């Protein structure tokens, strides 16, 4: 799964009428696939990630840290049902993916 493919899927999910109720299995699989390289980390205590999400400023994060944000949001959903759906509905998942996409663009 590439970031471009993830963005297309996120936009599709956001336009879905059922979006507010659940995250599709297709999106779950895509998020797990794209974050496959992330090694376990203490996402609960990761202050930089929390600050980036709160301020919606991902500009200082590396590609790997963007992936860690996705992992943190997935893990949070295990403890707070609906957190991932909320992140989708608010555009947070798309914002992270688009920021990650900008990192992958060749600079002029």
N, C-alpha and C positions, 0 to 999 in steps of 0.2 A: 504494500500500500504506500503510495507516494503522498506527499503533502497536498499536491494538486488534486489527487483523487479524494482525499479526505475532505477537502474544502467543498468539492462538488457534492459529496454525500451529506455534509453538514447543512449546506444550503437546501438540499432536497428535504432533509429531516425537518428543518426549520419551517418549511412551507407546508408540511403535513398537518392535517387537521388533528391527528392523534398525538402530535408532538408533545403537547402539554401533559399527556398521561404517562408516557413511557419512552424509553430509549429503545430503538429497534435492535434486534439481534445483529443486523447488518452493521449498524454503527458500533455496537459493543465490540464485535469482531474486529472492525477496522481500528478502533482505539487500542485494542490489545495487540494487534499486529504491528502498528506503528511504534508502540512502546516496548516492543519485545527486547530491545537491546539495553533497557534500563535495569541496572542492578538494584537490589533492594536498598532502600535508604529510609531514614527517619523523617518521613513526610510530615508527620504531626509537628515536629519541632523545626521544620524548614522555614525560618522566618522570611528569607528572601523571596521564596515562592509565595507565601501568604501576602507579603507586601506588593509583589508584582500583580497578583490577582486583585487585591483591594484597590490599588491605584490604576489598574488596567494599563500598566506600563511594562512592556516586555522587551523594551529596546536594549536593555543591558544584559539580557539573558543569552546564553549560548543555545545552539540547537539542542544539545543534550538537556539543558535546563528546561527548555520548552517541553520536551518529552516528559521530564519529571513533573511538570505541571499537570499534564494529562494523567499521569499515574496518580498523583495526589488527589485529583478530582474523582478518579475511578474508585480509589480506596475510600475516600470520604463518603461516597455513595453507599458503600457497604455498611457504614455506621449511621448514616443520615439519609434514609430513603427519600429519593426525589432530588437529591443534590445535583446529580448529573443531568437530570431533566431540566432543572432550574438553570444550570450552566449552559445548556443548549438553548433554552428559551430566551435567556438574557443576551445571547450572542457571545458569551465568554469563550466557549469552545471554538467558535469561528474566529474570534479575535486572536486567540493563541495560534491557531493554524495559519492565519494570514500573516501574523508576525513571523512565524517560522518560515513561511514561504518567502518573505522578504530577505531573510538571512541566506536563503539558497539562491537568490537572484545574483547573477554576476554584477559586480559594481562597475560603473562606467568610468 
